[in-house]
């Protein structure tokens, strides 16, 4: 698991193998997520088993599943497909 919640902190760990972890006071979960995104972290949910993976900025680039050119120049899709 790459996220743990305790009474005194939230902990996110990078799943990229670098061992980086970030601790926050447990005040506002979504504010913590916004802070991590601002730091370059990415969050991915596996559609089959609904597990989450988190990557720090450095590891995110190693584990990107879609090439940069495909993200910006892909064909438009219909909503819901």
C-alpha angles and dihedrals in degrees: 000000000000098000127053130178122207131172091258103033151012115230126199120188125194112243091204095090098252094110094231116154133180125204126201133180107256098251107116121001095200093048088055091050090050090051092050091049089050087054090054101261120146130209125207130183120205106229094211103052099013094234120149129226124194127200129191118227094267097046094040091074092052093053102039108134096196121057115239093245092053092053093055102032104036123126116268115260131208115253111266096024 
